[in-house]
Amino acid sequence: MPHEQLKSKDKVVLKMTKGGAVEENLTEGTSEKITKRLEDAQLVKPSEDATLVSPVEEEKLRKRH
């Protein structure tokens, strides 16, 4: 009976990051995101030229003039 290579159990740790939970395998040096959380939305400042006016507010502005 030849000697078989025995593999030790992987050292796996869970870390909570700003982006969600991450599972890191320290034996193999890999990491995997395990949270189903969506990425943060990119907030963009609207340009000053584009004004957002609801149809109700637009009607009120027409009646004033």
All heavy atoms as a GROMACS GRO file, in nm:
protein
  512
    1MET      N    1   0.083  -0.117   0.000
    1MET     CA    2   0.000   0.000   0.000
    1MET      C    3   0.089   0.125   0.000
    1MET      O    4   0.158   0.153   0.097
    1MET     CB    5  -0.087  -0.003   0.125
    1MET     CG    6  -0.183   0.109   0.134
    1MET     SD    7  -0.296   0.067   0.268
    1MET     CE    8  -0.362   0.223   0.297
    2PRO      N    9   0.087   0.202  -0.110
    2PRO     CA   10   0.172   0.321  -0.119
    2PRO      C   11   0.119   0.432  -0.028
    2PRO      O   12   0.002   0.438   0.003
    2PRO     CB   13   0.164   0.362  -0.265
    2PRO     CG   14   0.040   0.301  -0.316
    2PRO     CD   15   0.015   0.179  -0.235
    3HIS      N   16   0.210   0.518   0.013
    3HIS     CA   17   0.170   0.631   0.097
    3HIS      C   18   0.094   0.733   0.014
    3HIS      O   19   0.140   0.774  -0.092
    3HIS     CB   20   0.292   0.698   0.159
    3HIS     CG   21   0.363   0.609   0.256
    3HIS    ND1   22   0.310   0.579   0.378
    3HIS    CD2   23   0.481   0.545   0.249
    3HIS    CE1   24   0.392   0.499   0.443
    3HIS    NE2   25   0.499   0.476   0.366
    4GLU      N   26  -0.022   0.768   0.063
    4GLU     CA   27  -0.102   0.869  -0.006
    4GLU      C   28  -0.077   1.006   0.056
    4GLU      O   29  -0.054   1.015   0.176
    4GLU     CB   30  -0.251   0.834   0.004
    4GLU     CG   31  -0.287   0.706  -0.068
    4GLU     CD   32  -0.436   0.677  -0.057
    4GLU    OE1   33  -0.512   0.768  -0.028
    4GLU    OE2   34  -0.472   0.562  -0.079
    5GLN      N   35  -0.081   1.106  -0.027
    5GLN     CA   36  -0.065   1.242   0.022
    5GLN      C   37  -0.193   1.283   0.094
    5GLN      O   38  -0.302   1.276   0.038
    5GLN     CB   39  -0.041   1.337  -0.096
    5GLN     CG   40   0.100   1.337  -0.146
    5GLN     CD   41   0.179   1.446  -0.077
    5GLN    OE1   42   0.127   1.550  -0.049
    5GLN    NE2   43   0.305   1.420  -0.048
    6LEU      N   44  -0.178   1.322   0.217
    6LEU     CA   45  -0.292   1.370   0.293
    6LEU      C   46  -0.297   1.521   0.285
    6LEU      O   47  -0.196   1.589   0.291
    6LEU     CB   48  -0.282   1.326   0.440
    6LEU     CG   49  -0.279   1.175   0.464
    6LEU    CD1   50  -0.262   1.148   0.612
    6LEU    CD2   51  -0.407   1.112   0.414
    7LYS      N   52  -0.418   1.570   0.267
    7LYS     CA   53  -0.435   1.714   0.258
    7LYS      C   54  -0.504   1.763   0.384
    7LYS      O   55  -0.607   1.710   0.425
    7LYS     CB   56  -0.520   1.750   0.136
    7LYS     CG   57  -0.535   1.898   0.115
    7LYS     CD   58  -0.618   1.930  -0.007
    7LYS     CE   59  -0.637   2.081  -0.015
    7LYS     NZ   60  -0.737   2.118  -0.110
    8SER      N   61  -0.447   1.865   0.446
    8SER     CA   62  -0.508   1.919   0.567
    8SER      C   63  -0.632   2.000   0.531
    8SER      O   64  -0.649   2.043   0.417
    8SER     CB   65  -0.408   2.008   0.642
    8SER     OG   66  -0.374   2.119   0.562
    9LYS      N   67  -0.715   2.020   0.630
    9LYS     CA   68  -0.838   2.097   0.610
    9LYS      C   69  -0.801   2.244   0.587
    9LYS      O   70  -0.713   2.298   0.653
    9LYS     CB   71  -0.926   2.084   0.734
    9LYS     CG   72  -1.062   2.143   0.720
    9LYS     CD   73  -1.145   2.113   0.844
    9LYS     CE   74  -1.281   2.176   0.832
    9LYS     NZ   75  -1.362   2.153   0.950
   10ASP      N   76  -0.867   2.305   0.490
   10ASP     CA   77  -0.839   2.445   0.457
   10ASP      C   78  -0.878   2.536   0.573
   10ASP      O   79  -0.979   2.515   0.639
   10ASP     CB   80  -0.915   2.489   0.333
   10ASP     CG   81  -0.860   2.427   0.204
   10ASP    OD1   82  -0.746   2.378   0.207
   10ASP    OD2   83  -0.932   2.430   0.104
   11LYS      N   84  -0.797   2.639   0.594
   11LYS     CA   85  -0.827   2.740   0.696
   11LYS      C   86  -0.911   2.847   0.626
   11LYS      O   87  -0.863   2.919   0.539
   11LYS     CB   88  -0.697   2.799   0.750
   11LYS     CG   89  -0.713   2.918   0.837
   11LYS     CD   90  -0.712   2.881   0.981
   11LYS     CE   91  -0.724   3.009   1.062
   11LYS     NZ   92  -0.720   2.987   1.201
   12VAL      N   93  -1.040   2.856   0.664
   12VAL     CA   94  -1.134   2.950   0.602
   12VAL      C   95  -1.182   3.047   0.709
   12VAL      O   96  -1.222   3.005   0.817
   12VAL     CB   97  -1.253   2.874   0.540
   12VAL    CG1   98  -1.353   2.970   0.480
   12VAL    CG2   99  -1.205   2.776   0.434
   13VAL      N  100  -1.176   3.177   0.676
   13VAL     CA  101  -1.224   3.279   0.768
   13VAL      C  102  -1.327   3.367   0.697
   13VAL      O  103  -1.322   3.384   0.576
   13VAL     CB  104  -1.109   3.367   0.823
   13VAL    CG1  105  -1.015   3.286   0.910
   13VAL    CG2  106  -1.034   3.434   0.711
   14LEU      N  107  -1.420   3.421   0.774
   14LEU     CA  108  -1.518   3.515   0.722
   14LEU      C  109  -1.483   3.653   0.773
   14LEU      O  110  -1.454   3.671   0.891
   14LEU     CB  111  -1.659   3.478   0.769
   14LEU     CG  112  -1.713   3.345   0.720
   14LEU    CD1  113  -1.849   3.318   0.783
   14LEU    CD2  114  -1.725   3.345   0.570
   15LYS      N  115  -1.486   3.750   0.683
   15LYS     CA  116  -1.458   3.888   0.721
   15LYS      C  117  -1.571   3.976   0.672
   15LYS      O  118  -1.622   3.957   0.562
   15LYS     CB  119  -1.327   3.937   0.659
   15LYS     CG  120  -1.206   3.872   0.718
   15LYS     CD  121  -1.080   3.935   0.666
   15LYS     CE  122  -0.959   3.872   0.730
   15LYS     NZ  123  -0.834   3.936   0.685
   16MET      N  124  -1.612   4.070   0.756
   16MET     CA  125  -1.715   4.164   0.718
   16MET      C  126  -1.646   4.292   0.670
   16MET      O  127  -1.568   4.353   0.744
   16MET     CB  128  -1.805   4.195   0.838
   16MET     CG  129  -1.932   4.263   0.802
   16MET     SD  130  -2.030   4.157   0.696
   16MET     CE  131  -2.153   4.270   0.644
   17THR      N  132  -1.671   4.328   0.546
   17THR     CA  133  -1.612   4.448   0.489
   17THR      C  134  -1.722   4.548   0.460
   17THR      O  135  -1.840   4.519   0.478
   17THR     CB  136  -1.537   4.416   0.359
   17THR    OG1  137  -1.631   4.369   0.262
   17THR    CG2  138  -1.429   4.311   0.380
   18LYS      N  139  -1.683   4.665   0.415
   18LYS     CA  140  -1.781   4.768   0.379
   18LYS      C  141  -1.873   4.719   0.267
   18LYS      O  142  -1.990   4.752   0.262
   18LYS     CB  143  -1.707   4.895   0.334
   18LYS     CG  144  -1.797   5.010   0.305
   18LYS     CD  145  -1.716   5.132   0.269
   18LYS     CE  146  -1.808   5.248   0.235
   18LYS     NZ  147  -1.731   5.366   0.197
   19GLY      N  148  -1.820   4.637   0.178
   19GLY     CA  149  -1.897   4.586   0.066
   19GLY      C  150  -1.977   4.460   0.097
   19GLY      O  151  -2.049   4.410   0.013
   20GLY      N  152  -1.966   4.405   0.216
   20GLY     CA  153  -2.038   4.284   0.254
   20GLY      C  154  -1.943   4.177   0.306
   20GLY      O  155  -1.825   4.201   0.327
   21ALA      N  156  -1.997   4.058   0.328
   21ALA     CA  157  -1.918   3.948   0.384
   21ALA      C  158  -1.830   3.884   0.277
   21ALA      O  159  -1.873   3.863   0.164
   21ALA     CB  160  -2.010   3.844   0.445
   22VAL      N  161  -1.706   3.853   0.317
   22VAL     CA  162  -1.610   3.791   0.227
   22VAL      C  163  -1.554   3.667   0.296
   22VAL      O  164  -1.517   3.672   0.413
   22VAL     CB  165  -1.495   3.888   0.192
   22VAL    CG1  166  -1.390   3.821   0.107
   22VAL    CG2  167  -1.549   4.012   0.124
   23GLU      N  168  -1.549   3.556   0.223
   23GLU     CA  169  -1.492   3.432   0.275
   23GLU      C  170  -1.351   3.419   0.218
   23GLU      O  171  -1.333   3.417   0.097
   23GLU     CB  172  -1.577   3.313   0.233
   23GLU     CG  173  -1.528   3.180   0.285
   23GLU     CD  174  -1.616   3.066   0.240
   23GLU    OE1  175  -1.605   3.028   0.121
   23GLU    OE2  176  -1.694   3.018   0.321
   24GLU      N  177  -1.252   3.411   0.306
   24GLU     CA  178  -1.113   3.399   0.262
   24GLU      C  179  -1.058   3.261   0.297
   24GLU      O  180  -1.072   3.215   0.410
   24GLU     CB  181  -1.026   3.506   0.328
   24GLU     CG  182  -1.056   3.645   0.282
   24GLU     CD  183  -0.959   3.748   0.338
   24GLU    OE1  184  -0.858   3.708   0.400
   24GLU    OE2  185  -0.984   3.867   0.319
   25ASN      N  186  -0.999   3.196   0.199
   25ASN     CA  187  -0.933   3.068   0.219
   25ASN      C  188  -0.784   3.098   0.235
   25ASN      O  189  -0.715   3.129   0.139
   25ASN     CB  190  -0.957   2.976   0.099
   25ASN     CG  191  -0.904   2.838   0.120
   25ASN    OD1  192  -0.808   2.819   0.193
   25ASN    ND2  193  -0.964   2.741   0.054
   26LEU      N  194  -0.736   3.090   0.358
   26LEU     CA  195  -0.597   3.126   0.386
   26LEU      C  196  -0.499   3.021   0.335
   26LEU      O  197  -0.384   3.054   0.306
   26LEU     CB  198  -0.578   3.149   0.536
   26LEU     CG  199  -0.665   3.260   0.597
   26LEU    CD1  200  -0.641   3.270   0.746
   26LEU    CD2  201  -0.642   3.394   0.529
   27THR      N  202  -0.542   2.898   0.320
   27THR     CA  203  -0.454   2.792   0.270
   27THR      C  204  -0.422   2.814   0.122
   27THR      O  205  -0.306   2.804   0.081
   27THR     CB  206  -0.521   2.654   0.288
   27THR    OG1  207  -0.558   2.640   0.425
   27THR    CG2  208  -0.427   2.542   0.249
   28GLU      N  209  -0.525   2.843   0.043
   28GLU     CA  210  -0.507   2.862  -0.101
   28GLU      C  211  -0.481   3.007  -0.139
   28GLU      O  212  -0.440   3.035  -0.250
   28GLU     CB  213  -0.630   2.811  -0.176
   28GLU     CG  214  -0.653   2.662  -0.160
   28GLU     CD  215  -0.780   2.615  -0.229
   28GLU    OE1  216  -0.853   2.698  -0.286
   28GLU    OE2  217  -0.806   2.495  -0.225
   29GLY      N  218  -0.512   3.101  -0.047
   29GLY     CA  219  -0.492   3.242  -0.077
   29GLY      C  220  -0.600   3.301  -0.165
   29GLY      O  221  -0.575   3.395  -0.239
   30THR      N  222  -0.721   3.246  -0.159
   30THR     CA  223  -0.831   3.296  -0.241
   30THR      C  224  -0.935   3.362  -0.152
   30THR      O  225  -0.941   3.339  -0.032
   30THR     CB  226  -0.898   3.183  -0.320
   30THR    OG1  227  -0.948   3.086  -0.228
   30THR    CG2  228  -0.800   3.116  -0.414
   31SER      N  229  -1.018   3.445  -0.214
   31SER     CA  230  -1.128   3.507  -0.142
   31SER      C  231  -1.251   3.510  -0.233
   31SER      O  232  -1.239   3.517  -0.355
   31SER     CB  233  -1.092   3.647  -0.096
   31SER     OG  234  -1.070   3.731  -0.206
   32GLU      N  235  -1.368   3.506  -0.170
   32GLU     CA  236  -1.494   3.502  -0.245
   32GLU      C  237  -1.598   3.584  -0.171
   32GLU      O  238  -1.615   3.572  -0.051
   32GLU     CB  239  -1.542   3.357  -0.257
   32GLU     CG  240  -1.672   3.340  -0.329
   32GLU     CD  241  -1.716   3.195  -0.335
   32GLU    OE1  242  -1.638   3.106  -0.296
   32GLU    OE2  243  -1.830   3.173  -0.375
   33LYS      N  244  -1.667   3.670  -0.245
   33LYS     CA  245  -1.774   3.751  -0.187
   33LYS      C  246  -1.896   3.660  -0.169
   33LYS      O  247  -1.940   3.596  -0.263
   33LYS     CB  248  -1.807   3.867  -0.282
   33LYS     CG  249  -1.912   3.959  -0.230
   33LYS     CD  250  -1.934   4.074  -0.328
   33LYS     CE  251  -2.051   4.157  -0.284
   33LYS     NZ  252  -2.081   4.263  -0.378
   34ILE      N  253  -1.949   3.653  -0.046
   34ILE     CA  254  -2.061   3.563  -0.022
   34ILE      C  255  -2.191   3.636   0.006
   34ILE      O  256  -2.295   3.574   0.019
   34ILE     CB  257  -2.030   3.465   0.094
   34ILE    CG1  258  -2.000   3.539   0.223
   34ILE    CG2  259  -1.917   3.372   0.059
   34ILE    CD1  260  -1.987   3.450   0.344
   35THR      N  261  -2.186   3.769   0.014
   35THR     CA  262  -2.305   3.848   0.038
   35THR      C  263  -2.376   3.874  -0.094
   35THR      O  264  -2.312   3.898  -0.196
   35THR     CB  265  -2.268   3.982   0.103
   35THR    OG1  266  -2.198   3.956   0.223
   35THR    CG2  267  -2.390   4.065   0.135
   36LYS      N  268  -2.505   3.872  -0.092
   36LYS     CA  269  -2.584   3.902  -0.212
   36LYS      C  270  -2.618   4.050  -0.222
   36LYS      O  271  -2.703   4.090  -0.299
   36LYS     CB  272  -2.715   3.821  -0.210
   36LYS     CG  273  -2.694   3.672  -0.200
   36LYS     CD  274  -2.622   3.617  -0.318
   36LYS     CE  275  -2.611   3.466  -0.307
   36LYS     NZ  276  -2.492   3.412  -0.356
   37ARG      N  277  -2.548   4.132  -0.142
   37ARG     CA  278  -2.574   4.275  -0.138
   37ARG      C  279  -2.533   4.339  -0.270
   37ARG      O  280  -2.430   4.307  -0.328
   37ARG     CB  281  -2.494   4.336  -0.024
   37ARG     CG  282  -2.508   4.484  -0.011
   37ARG     CD  283  -2.428   4.533   0.107
   37ARG     NE  284  -2.436   4.677   0.109
   37ARG     CZ  285  -2.350   4.755   0.170
   37ARG    NH1  286  -2.251   4.702   0.238
   37ARG    NH2  287  -2.362   4.884   0.167
   38LEU      N  288  -2.614   4.434  -0.317
   38LEU     CA  289  -2.583   4.506  -0.439
   38LEU      C  290  -2.472   4.608  -0.414
   38LEU      O  291  -2.451   4.652  -0.302
   38LEU     CB  292  -2.707   4.579  -0.491
   38LEU     CG  293  -2.828   4.492  -0.525
   38LEU    CD1  294  -2.945   4.578  -0.565
   38LEU    CD2  295  -2.793   4.399  -0.639
   39GLU      N  296  -2.404   4.644  -0.520
   39GLU     CA  297  -2.300   4.745  -0.508
   39GLU      C  298  -2.364   4.880  -0.477
   39GLU      O  299  -2.479   4.906  -0.513
   39GLU     CB  300  -2.222   4.754  -0.640
   39GLU     CG  301  -2.146   4.628  -0.674
   39GLU     CD  302  -2.033   4.600  -0.578
   39GLU    OE1  303  -1.970   4.695  -0.530
   39GLU    OE2  304  -2.009   4.482  -0.550
   40ASP      N  305  -2.288   4.969  -0.413
   40ASP     CA  306  -2.338   5.102  -0.384
   40ASP      C  307  -2.362   5.178  -0.514
   40ASP      O  308  -2.285   5.168  -0.609
   40ASP     CB  309  -2.238   5.179  -0.297
   40ASP     CG  310  -2.231   5.124  -0.156
   40ASP    OD1  311  -2.328   5.060  -0.112
   40ASP    OD2  312  -2.128   5.146  -0.090
   41ALA      N  313  -2.470   5.256  -0.516
   41ALA     CA  314  -2.502   5.334  -0.634
   41ALA      C  315  -2.406   5.451  -0.647
   41ALA      O  316  -2.363   5.509  -0.547
   41ALA     CB  317  -2.646   5.385  -0.624
   42GLN      N  318  -2.373   5.485  -0.770
   42GLN     CA  319  -2.289   5.601  -0.796
   42GLN      C  320  -2.378   5.724  -0.799
   42GLN      O  321  -2.467   5.735  -0.882
   42GLN     CB  322  -2.216   5.586  -0.929
   42GLN     CG  323  -2.119   5.471  -0.934
   42GLN     CD  324  -2.001   5.494  -0.841
   42GLN    OE1  325  -1.958   5.606  -0.819
   42GLN    NE2  326  -1.950   5.387  -0.785
   43LEU      N  327  -2.357   5.816  -0.707
   43LEU     CA  328  -2.438   5.937  -0.701
   43LEU      C  329  -2.373   6.043  -0.788
   43LEU      O  330  -2.256   6.074  -0.774
   43LEU     CB  331  -2.449   5.985  -0.556
   43LEU     CG  332  -2.510   5.884  -0.459
   43LEU    CD1  333  -2.511   5.942  -0.318
   43LEU    CD2  334  -2.649   5.846  -0.501
   44VAL      N  335  -2.455   6.098  -0.879
   44VAL     CA  336  -2.405   6.198  -0.973
   44VAL      C  337  -2.488   6.324  -0.955
   44VAL      O  338  -2.611   6.319  -0.955
   44VAL     CB  339  -2.416   6.147  -1.118
   44VAL    CG1  340  -2.366   6.251  -1.216
   44VAL    CG2  341  -2.339   6.018  -1.135
   45LYS      N  342  -2.421   6.436  -0.943
   45LYS     CA  343  -2.490   6.563  -0.928
   45LYS      C  344  -2.547   6.601  -1.065
   45LYS      O  345  -2.475   6.605  -1.165
   45LYS     CB  346  -2.391   6.670  -0.880
   45LYS     CG  347  -2.455   6.803  -0.858
   45LYS     CD  348  -2.352   6.903  -0.806
   45LYS     CE  349  -2.416   7.039  -0.788
   45LYS     NZ  350  -2.317   7.136  -0.741
   46PRO      N  351  -2.678   6.630  -1.070
   46PRO     CA  352  -2.736   6.669  -1.199
   46PRO      C  353  -2.681   6.804  -1.243
   46PRO      O  354  -2.646   6.889  -1.160
   46PRO     CB  355  -2.886   6.676  -1.171
   46PRO     CG  356  -2.898   6.690  -1.025
   46PRO     CD  357  -2.776   6.628  -0.964
   47SER      N  358  -2.674   6.823  -1.373
   47SER     CA  359  -2.623   6.951  -1.424
   47SER      C  360  -2.722   7.061  -1.390
   47SER      O  361  -2.842   7.039  -1.374
   47SER     CB  362  -2.602   6.942  -1.574
   47SER     OG  363  -2.726   6.922  -1.638
   48GLU      N  364  -2.673   7.183  -1.379
   48GLU     CA  365  -2.758   7.295  -1.341
   48GLU      C  366  -2.853   7.334  -1.453
   48GLU      O  367  -2.955   7.397  -1.429
   48GLU     CB  368  -2.670   7.414  -1.300
   48GLU     CG  369  -2.592   7.387  -1.173
   48GLU     CD  370  -2.505   7.504  -1.134
   48GLU    OE1  371  -2.527   7.616  -1.185
   48GLU    OE2  372  -2.415   7.484  -1.052
   49ASP      N  373  -2.822   7.300  -1.578
   49ASP     CA  374  -2.908   7.333  -1.691
   49ASP      C  375  -3.037   7.252  -1.687
   49ASP      O  376  -3.143   7.303  -1.722
   49ASP     CB  377  -2.836   7.306  -1.823
   49ASP     CG  378  -2.713   7.394  -1.838
   49ASP    OD1  379  -2.709   7.501  -1.774
   49ASP    OD2  380  -2.621   7.354  -1.912
   50ALA      N  381  -3.028   7.128  -1.647
   50ALA     CA  382  -3.146   7.040  -1.646
   50ALA      C  383  -3.218   7.058  -1.513
   50ALA      O  384  -3.166   7.027  -1.408
   50ALA     CB  385  -3.103   6.896  -1.665
   51THR      N  386  -3.339   7.110  -1.520
   51THR     CA  387  -3.419   7.124  -1.399
   51THR      C  388  -3.530   7.021  -1.405
   51THR      O  389  -3.598   7.006  -1.507
   51THR     CB  390  -3.479   7.265  -1.388
   51THR    OG1  391  -3.557   7.292  -1.504
   51THR    CG2  392  -3.371   7.370  -1.374
   52LEU      N  393  -3.550   6.952  -1.297
   52LEU     CA  394  -3.653   6.851  -1.290
   52LEU      C  395  -3.778   6.914  -1.229
   52LEU      O  396  -3.778   6.956  -1.114
   52LEU     CB  397  -3.606   6.732  -1.206
   52LEU     CG  398  -3.482   6.660  -1.257
   52LEU    CD1  399  -3.439   6.553  -1.159
   52LEU    CD2  400  -3.510   6.599  -1.393
   53VAL      N  401  -3.883   6.921  -1.309
   53VAL     CA  402  -4.009   6.979  -1.264
   53VAL      C  403  -4.118   6.878  -1.290
   53VAL      O  404  -4.130   6.825  -1.401
   53VAL     CB  405  -4.038   7.111  -1.339
   53VAL    CG1  406  -4.170   7.172  -1.293
   53VAL    CG2  407  -3.924   7.210  -1.321
   54SER      N  408  -4.198   6.852  -1.188
   54SER     CA  409  -4.308   6.757  -1.206
   54SER      C  410  -4.416   6.822  -1.293
   54SER      O  411  -4.425   6.945  -1.302
   54SER     CB  412  -4.366   6.717  -1.071
   54SER     OG  413  -4.434   6.826  -1.013
   55PRO      N  414  -4.500   6.742  -1.358
   55PRO     CA  415  -4.607   6.797  -1.442
   55PRO      C  416  -4.701   6.889  -1.364
   55PRO      O  417  -4.749   6.989  -1.416
   55PRO     CB  418  -4.681   6.673  -1.492
   55PRO     CG  419  -4.581   6.564  -1.484
   55PRO     CD  420  -4.492   6.598  -1.369
   56VAL      N  421  -4.727   6.860  -1.239
   56VAL     CA  422  -4.816   6.944  -1.156
   56VAL      C  423  -4.752   7.080  -1.134
   56VAL      O  424  -4.816   7.184  -1.148
   56VAL     CB  425  -4.846   6.875  -1.022
   56VAL    CG1  426  -4.926   6.966  -0.931
   56VAL    CG2  427  -4.917   6.743  -1.045
   57GLU      N  428  -4.621   7.082  -1.100
   57GLU     CA  429  -4.551   7.208  -1.079
   57GLU      C  430  -4.541   7.287  -1.209
   57GLU      O  431  -4.551   7.409  -1.209
   57GLU     CB  432  -4.412   7.181  -1.023
   57GLU     CG  433  -4.413   7.128  -0.882
   57GLU     CD  434  -4.273   7.091  -0.833
   57GLU    OE1  435  -4.178   7.101  -0.913
   57GLU    OE2  436  -4.262   7.051  -0.717
   58GLU      N  437  -4.524   7.217  -1.320
   58GLU     CA  438  -4.517   7.283  -1.450
   58GLU      C  439  -4.648   7.353  -1.482
   58GLU      O  440  -4.650   7.466  -1.531
   58GLU     CB  441  -4.485   7.180  -1.558
   58GLU     CG  442  -4.456   7.239  -1.693
   58GLU     CD  443  -4.414   7.134  -1.794
   58GLU    OE1  444  -4.348   7.036  -1.755
   58GLU    OE2  445  -4.448   7.152  -1.912
   59GLU      N  446  -4.760   7.291  -1.452
   59GLU     CA  447  -4.892   7.349  -1.475
   59GLU      C  448  -4.911   7.474  -1.388
   59GLU      O  449  -4.964   7.575  -1.434
   59GLU     CB  450  -5.001   7.246  -1.444
   59GLU     CG  451  -5.139   7.290  -1.484
   59GLU     CD  452  -5.155   7.311  -1.634
   59GLU    OE1  453  -5.089   7.240  -1.712
   59GLU    OE2  454  -5.233   7.400  -1.672
   60LYS      N  455  -4.864   7.469  -1.263
   60LYS     CA  456  -4.875   7.585  -1.172
   60LYS      C  457  -4.793   7.702  -1.226
   60LYS      O  458  -4.836   7.817  -1.220
   60LYS     CB  459  -4.827   7.548  -1.032
   60LYS     CG  460  -4.922   7.459  -0.956
   60LYS     CD  461  -4.866   7.428  -0.818
   60LYS     CE  462  -4.955   7.332  -0.743
   60LYS     NZ  463  -4.898   7.299  -0.611
   61LEU      N  464  -4.675   7.672  -1.281
   61LEU     CA  465  -4.591   7.778  -1.336
   61LEU      C  466  -4.656   7.842  -1.459
   61LEU      O  467  -4.647   7.962  -1.479
   61LEU     CB  468  -4.453   7.721  -1.373
   61LEU     CG  469  -4.364   7.683  -1.255
   61LEU    CD1  470  -4.239   7.613  -1.307
   61LEU    CD2  471  -4.327   7.804  -1.173
   62ARG      N  472  -4.723   7.763  -1.541
   62ARG     CA  473  -4.792   7.818  -1.658
   62ARG      C  474  -4.906   7.911  -1.618
   62ARG      O  475  -4.929   8.012  -1.681
   62ARG     CB  476  -4.847   7.704  -1.745
   62ARG     CG  477  -4.746   7.636  -1.828
   62ARG     CD  478  -4.812   7.544  -1.925
   62ARG     NE  479  -4.722   7.433  -1.954
   62ARG     CZ  480  -4.757   7.318  -2.002
   62ARG    NH1  481  -4.883   7.292  -2.026
   62ARG    NH2  482  -4.668   7.227  -2.026
   63LYS      N  483  -4.979   7.874  -1.514
   63LYS     CA  484  -5.092   7.953  -1.470
   63LYS      C  485  -5.047   8.087  -1.411
   63LYS      O  486  -5.119   8.186  -1.420
   63LYS     CB  487  -5.174   7.877  -1.368
   63LYS     CG  488  -5.252   7.762  -1.428
   63LYS     CD  489  -5.333   7.691  -1.323
   63LYS     CE  490  -5.409   7.573  -1.385
   63LYS     NZ  491  -5.486   7.501  -1.286
   64ARG      N  492  -4.930   8.094  -1.353
   64ARG     CA  493  -4.879   8.218  -1.294
   64ARG      C  494  -4.844   8.320  -1.401
   64ARG      O  495  -4.857   8.439  -1.380
   64ARG     CB  496  -4.753   8.189  -1.210
   64ARG     CG  497  -4.783   8.119  -1.082
   64ARG     CD  498  -4.656   8.106  -1.002
   64ARG     NE  499  -4.678   8.022  -0.887
   64ARG     CZ  500  -4.582   7.976  -0.808
   64ARG    NH1  501  -4.456   8.005  -0.835
   64ARG    NH2  502  -4.610   7.900  -0.706
   65HIS      N  503  -4.798   8.275  -1.515
   65HIS     CA  504  -4.753   8.369  -1.621
   65HIS      C  505  -4.862   8.401  -1.711
   65HIS      O  506  -4.941   8.389  -1.770
   65HIS     CB  507  -4.635   8.312  -1.698
   65HIS     CG  508  -4.514   8.294  -1.612
   65HIS    ND1  509  -4.451   8.398  -1.548
   65HIS    CD2  510  -4.444   8.183  -1.577
   65HIS    CE1  511  -4.347   8.353  -1.481
   65HIS    NE2  512  -4.340   8.221  -1.497
   0.00000   0.00000   0.00000
